[in-house]
Amino acid sequence: MLDFIKLQFSTEQMQDRPRVKIHLTSIDLTCEILGWILVLGMWLLTLNKYGTLPDRIPIHYNILGEADGFGKKSAIITLPLISSILFIVLTILNKFPHIFNYPTTITEKDALKQYTNATRMLRCLKLVIVFTFGLILFKTIQISEDNSAKLGIWMLPLTLCLIIIPMIYFTIKSNRIKKFTEDIPDN
């Protein structure tokens, strides 16, 4: 029952939030274009290399980046497929920043800046996700062609840093936006 009340409360909060049109800056547009290029590149790489892949390819890696699970070569399609689905869903979600979770209360004064910050964070994370999936795809193909290669021990820390650092940065920025707009007197 309490979960329903919390959900209802958060839904009411979202409905009360101002809706603001976010205009893409050159940084935002660059992130979007790079993301689509990476998604397309993943599909082109997969389709180009599919015929030359062995029948069994690595489909899982341990914490050291060594292949520890193998499957049919058709499994290679899952990397660009999941990446594409995530990218498209997050692109659609990014059009509705008023439904995101924020570390602060959104007001009329700070809505544009908070929404711009949040949508930029999501764009950055989309780019990181597609980049990471693309890197795993590239390394999987490389490992399939040369059994001595491995994903690398650096992959997990790199992925975590690429995800966590932008989240920390944009959360701190959101709190600074809130603090700055609280200091501005109402008209």
Secondary structure, 3 states (H helix, E strand, C coil): CHHHHHHHHHHHHHHHCCCCCCCCCHHHHHHHHHHHHHHHHHHHHHHHHHHHCCCEEEEEECCCCCEEEEEEHHHHHHHHHHHHHHHHHHHHHCCCHHHCCCCCCCCCCCHHHHHHHHHHHHHHHHHHHHHHHHHHHHHHHHHHHCCCCCCCCCHHHHHHHHHHHHHHHHHHHHHHHHHHHHHCCCC
